[in-house]
Amino acid sequence: MSDPQLQVSGGAGGTNARYEDIGLLAQHSDDLAGDLAAITAQGHGMLVDPDLLASAVLNPDGFAKIEAGLLQALDGPDGLTALSLDFGQRAIALRTVVASYQAVDEAQARTIDTLRWSLGFGLGLGLQGAVANPLAALPFASTLGAAGALFGDDLDWQQLLTDHPGIIDTLVGMGPGLVSSLPGAPLVGDVPGAANLLADWYQDGTFTATAPDINGTGTNIDTSDTMVRPPQGFADLIAGLNYRNGEADAGQPDQIDVRVITHPDGSTAYVVDIPGTKVMNMPWDPASPFLNDMGTNVHVLGGDTTSRQHAIAEALKMAGASPTDPVMLVGHSQGGMVAAQAAHDSGTSGFPYNVTHVVTAGSPIANTDIPTGVQVLAMENAHDIVPHLDAGDNPDRPNHTTVTFDDQNGNIGKNHATDLAYLPAARALDQSTDPSVVAYRDSAGAFLTGGGDGTTVESKVYELHRVH
């Protein structure tokens, strides 16, 4: 894919940003209505001013003309009183429009969530009935048989799911209802709640962060060209993430890097590259020593502050970051999920650093509440099923920009890969003139340089371990 088509939602040019603009216009209308009302009150006071009334004796005709003119200016059809009322009504109308649109959006989302939950609950009850009474399984068997006849024996499930990733949204969205239908199970209302139940099977443990020897140099400094080049745009950010993703092998310690960016004026900023899941362990497997495993996935999907997040904070401390230095977190898959949760916890004991920017590639982060002071840019391949594992759409907010692109390889892994899917899209994103993308890029000046300005980068590598 050399030139992917990008679709942008949210951010400075998104719907909610426009809603906020309408809200600001409503506030200005209210303020203007109040100012006009105050002027009108002063004008009515002038009508009964003692000096003006006294002048009526000397010049009755002039007095009458002044009174008539003032009354027309104040209370006539186009007078200040009418203008004040008009602006007040306009403010009410503007707020009503915004509230109506937002209420419709929220109602639609709730309806979809409720429908999925009900399907899951009904499926769970049906499966239990089938176990208790095999004859009850006949409708299910008939449905499966019909599906087999429809799709045939040569169905390519990867092609089906990547062509229609909304199937994943539906299946994941059914999960809370399915869990709630089980005997003795608690009532689970949403995906994070279901993830929290599953997380009980995975022990998150505690963590350590160490500085490994890179290529026998005796230091943890990575001097490869990709990692020492000052990032000028999204392609450079994702190239660094892709490089670290390739270095963090399955079965090896979790590996991240901290790119320390030093500007000519001596100020510093930090970019943390966080690869995705490398260990696909099941709940019944022995306890994993690796933080980049399925356990972290379900914990962070449930909204937990994980040991991996704490280990990343420790790595920033080891790299020399202060609590006030600007930090950008760049993550792929699980890495983006952890980055979003760290942004949620920014400035707290959960992540005591100043996260100002987040970039994610193929990460399900729709359910993570990001503070308004953090700018998020989420990249999602329309044929990547992983961003659908939270069964939700990213919020349309002024600080949350989502860039969707189309890259179908017919393969789940390739559609999710940083090198095959997300790096080409990042190159295209650097050419985007969309107002939300431009606003994000402009806000990230501490991390993205114009090139040739004397900015330097030192990339420090850290290995993260789980301790049980």
Secondary structure as UniProt FT lines:
FT   STRAND          6..10
FT   HELIX           11..13
FT   HELIX           15..47
FT   HELIX           50..58
FT   HELIX           60..75
FT   TURN            77..78
FT   HELIX           80..132
FT   HELIX           134..137
FT   HELIX           138..151
FT   TURN            153..154
FT   HELIX           157..163
FT   HELIX           166..181
FT   TURN            183..184
FT   HELIX           191..199
FT   TURN            200..201
FT   STRAND          206..210
FT   TURN            215..216
FT   STRAND          221..222
FT   HELIX           225..228
FT   HELIX           234..247
FT   TURN            250..251
FT   STRAND          254..262
FT   TURN            264..265
FT   STRAND          268..274
FT   TURN            283..284
FT   HELIX           294..301
FT   TURN            302..303
FT   HELIX           307..319
FT   TURN            323..324
FT   STRAND          326..332
FT   HELIX           334..344
FT   TURN            349..350
FT   STRAND          354..361
FT   TURN            366..367
FT   TURN            372..373
FT   STRAND          375..381
FT   TURN            382..383
FT   HELIX           386..388
FT   TURN            389..390
FT   TURN            398..399
FT   STRAND          400..405
FT   HELIX           412..416
FT   HELIX           418..422
FT   HELIX           423..429
FT   TURN            430..431
FT   HELIX           435..443
FT   TURN            444..447
FT   STRAND          456..467
//
